[in-house]
Amino acid sequence: MISRAKAVEALLVAVGLLLAPAARAQDNVEVGLVGAISMTHWPLIIGLKKGYYAAEHLKLDLIHTPSSSAVLQQLAAGSLDVTVSAGLVDPIYAIDRGAAIRLVRLEIQLPPYEIDAKPQYKKIEDLKGKTVMIDAPRGITRIYVERMLVPHHVNPSSVDYVYAGATAARFNALLTGAIDATILLPPFSFRAEEAGYSNLGLVADYASDLPFTGAAVNTNWAAKNPDVMRRFLAAHNKSVAWFLDPKNRQESINLMVEASKLPPEVIAKTYDFLMSKPFFEPSGQISRTKMGALLAALKQLGDLHGSTDVERFVLPGVAQLSD
């Protein structure tokens, strides 16, 4: 009787295993990032460490590239599925030229740059006739710098522009004395101030209507993987919400220190700076007003050829538009 009972028990266990749902396989997502881990990747790091992507059965393969344009080239070619924290100018220009890319959310909705200059220059007016380094002749940082020059009665044509795409390169050019001023992101802006260079002001105080970064997808991949796309955005939105919760300050700092290998005091200062204004877009939406302002500014630069209709640049049925 005991043997028969054990046999029945074993049979029930075996049947239960057969009927139990199989563990759900993880979906791989190829995510392109610009440069090494930086402040713009903070929510992504949080989502990975807190398990938000894993909870949505996603495995992220992070692909680091040296520039935003390189990320967009790979995204358009289908070598990448999605990119987060891409400078918005590059996907906008790529879409304008017919690339299979669309935006799905805004990330940083205020430009966190500042203009730093040699110690002898104390105000924006001092830049007249000086050498200023920006990212590119028709790049987004040109728009930002000129938003600051014009209210201070400095004609942009009176400034001698030179170019370097990465913040690190612009910072090094300032340190070597090769330029008079440049536009920098944290933590390079903090390091410049600590070294005695002048902070001439925050771009966010002059360009609050111009968003900075966003998430973009390859449209062919998104069409084939709508559920994966939905789960990715759901996890990412949770990551942003967790990051923006003040009670998570210290853990956020610890996670970024671990990921970036930068000193804790630098990361803490960067975190506090990012919380000082609504830099990160909290809702996962794309503001028509902000996108419209950016598209109009790029059109004025002369490098955006098609319509500035916001819907032309976002993924229908996925991107959530707000006023």
N, C-alpha and C positions, 0 to 999 in steps of 0.2 A: 504493500500500500504506500509505503514511504517512497519507494522507487518510482511508483506510478505518479505520485503527487509531484515529485521532482521533475519528472518528464513533462507533465502538463505545464508546470511552472516555466520550464525552459522553452516549451513551445509557445507559450503566451509572450514571453520576452522576445522571442525571435519574430513573432508576428508583429509585436509592437514596434520593433526596430524597422521592419519592412514598411509599416504604415506611417511611421514618423516622417515629417517633412525633412527633406535633405537640407543640410546647411547651405545657406545661400552663398553663391560664389561672389567674390568681389569683382567689380568692374574697374578696369584700369583707366585712368584719365591722365593724359600727357599735358602737364601744365608748364607753360613757358614763363620764366622769370627774367627780369633785366638785372644783370649783375649779381653780386653776392647778396646774401640775406641782409635786408635793410629795413628801415622803419615802414616802408610801404608794404612790406610783406607780413607785418605783425599779425593781422587776423588769420592769415594762412597758417602761420606757425602755431597759433593758438588752436585752430581747428584740428591740426595734426596731433598736437600734444594732448588735447582734451578728448580726442576720440570722436569728434563730430562727423568727420568724413567716414571713419570706419563704421560708425553707427548707421550710416547710409549705404554701407557695403561698397565703399569706394576706396581704391588704392591710388594715391596720387604719385606720379612719377615727375619729380621736379627737374626741369631742364633749364639750366642757367645759360644765358647768352650775354654777350658784352654790351648790347645796345637794344633800345626799344625797336629800332627798325629791323634788326636781325630777328627779334621775336616775331614781328609781324610778317616777315618774309616766310618764316617757317610755318606760322599759323595759316597763312594764305595757301601755302603749298600742301597743307594737310599733314605735315610732320608733327605738328602740335594740335591738340584739341581745343585748348582754352588758354588764355593768359589773364592773370589778375594784376592789378596795379600797373597797367601799361599807360604811359603818357598818352593822353587822348588824341593828340595831334596825329600820331602815326596811324592808328586805326582809321581815323577820319579820312586822312589822305588816301589810304589804301582802298577804303570803300569807295571814295570818290572816283578812283581809277578802275573800279570793277572787281576788286578782290572779293573772294568768297569769305568775307568776315562781317560780323555784326556785333554791336555792343549789347550787353545784357544787363549791366548795372553800372552806376557810378561808384567809385571807391572813395577817393579823396576829393571833396567837393570845394575846397578852398586851397589855393596854392600855398604850401608851407615854406616858400623861399623867403630869403632876405637878401638885400644888397649889402655886400661887405666891401670896404675900400681901404686903401693905405691909410695909416693913422693920421696923416696930415689933412685928409678930406673928412669933414665933419657933417656935411649936409649934401643933399642931392644936387643942389646948385653948383657944388664944387666939381661935378663931373663934366661940365661943359669943356669940350676940347680934349677930354681924357680918353684913354683906351679902356674899353669895357668888354669883358668876355661874356658871351652868351652861347647857347647851344648850337644855333645854326642861323643862316641868313633869314630864313622864314620859319624858324622854330617858335615854340610856345614861349620860351623865355624872352624872346624879343618883344612879344606882346606884353609880357609882365613888366619888363624893364621900362618900356615906353609908357605904360600906365602910370609909372612913378615919375618919369622924367617930365611929362607934359604939365601936370599940375604945379610943378616947381619951375615952370617957364624955361625948361631946357629943351631946345629943339632936338629931336632924335638925330637929325642930320649933322648936329654939331659934335656928336659922339663918334669915336673911332671904334667900330665893332671888330672884334676878333672872335674865333669860334673854337669850342671844344664841347663835345656832346655830354661828357660825364661830369658830375659834380666834383669827383675826386680830381680830375684833370684841371678843372677850373680853380679849385682850391690850391693845388700845387703851383699853378701859374701865378696866383696871387702871392704865395709865399716867396717865390723866386724873384718877385719884383718885375716880372715880365709884363704885367698889366696893372692898371690903376684900381680897377674895381671889377667885381663879378657878382653873379647871382648863385647862392648856395642853399642847399638843403641841410637840415640837421642830420648828423651831428657836426658836419663840417663847418656850418655857420657858428656853432658854439666854439669850436676849436679856433676859428679865426678871431673871434672876440677875445678868447683867452690869450691869444698871441698878440693882442694889442691893436688889431685891425678895427676899423670903425663900422658899426652897424648903422646903415643909413635908412633902415626901415623895412617893415614886413610887406611883402607883396599883397598879402590877404587884406590889408587895410586899403588897398587901391583897386583890387580886382576880385572882390567878393562874389561877383557874378560869373566868374570863369572857373569851371571845374578843372581838376588837374589830372586825375587818373581814373581808369575804369577797367571793367572786365569785358573781354571780347572772346568770341568763339568762331571756330571754323563752321560755316553754315552747313556744309555737307555732313560733317560729323554730327552736328546738332540735330539735323533732320533724321539721321539714322539712329540717334540715341536720345530721344526726347526725355525718357524717364531718367536716364543718367544725368542729363542736363538739369532737370528739375531737382534731383537729389543733391547735386553739387551746389547749386545756388542755395538750397535750404540749409545745408551744412555751413556754407560760407556766411550766410546771414546770421546764423547762431554764433559763429566765431566773432563777427563784428559786434554783435550785441554784448557778448561776454567781455570783449576788450573795452567797450565803452562804459561798462559798469564800474563805478569808482571803487567798489569794495574789492575788485580784483586787481587793484593797482600793483601791489607788491608781487603777486604771482605773475602778472603780465611782464613786469620788469625781469623777474627771474627767468622766465621762458625765453625772452629775447636776449638776455645775457648769455644763456646757454647756446642759443642758435647762432648769434653773431660773433661771440667771443670778444665783444667790446666791454670796457670797464663798466661796472654797475652804476657808477655815478653819471656816466655819459648817457646810459640807457634811461636812468631815472629822470634826467633833465629833458631828454627827448620825449618821454612819456608825458611829463607835466606840460611841456610845450604843446603837444598834440591835443591835450585836454583843455588847453586855455581858450580855444575857439572850436567851433563845430567843423573841424577839418574832415572827419570821416562821415560819409553819408550813412545814416543809421537804418534806413528803411529798405534798402535794396532796390530803390526805384531810380528812374532817370528823370530829372527835372527838365521839362520842356523849356522853361525860362533860361536855365543855366546852359543847357546844350545849345539853345538858339543863340545866346549871347556869344558862346565860343565859336559857333559856325559863322556868325556874322563877322567876328574879328578875323578869322582865318580867310574869309572871302575878301575882306579889305586888304589883307596882305597880298592877295593876288595869286595864291597857290591852290585855291579851292575852285574848281571849274564848274561843277554841277550845281544842282539845287541845294539850298540850305534847309530843306524840309527835314525836321528831326526824324520823322518816321523812316526816312531813307537810310538812316544809319543804325537803327536798332533792329533786334530780332523779333519779328511779330509773333505774338502768342507766348513769348517768354519774357521779354523785357517789360517791366511795368513802368508806364509813363505817368508822371504827376505834373501838376501845373508848376 
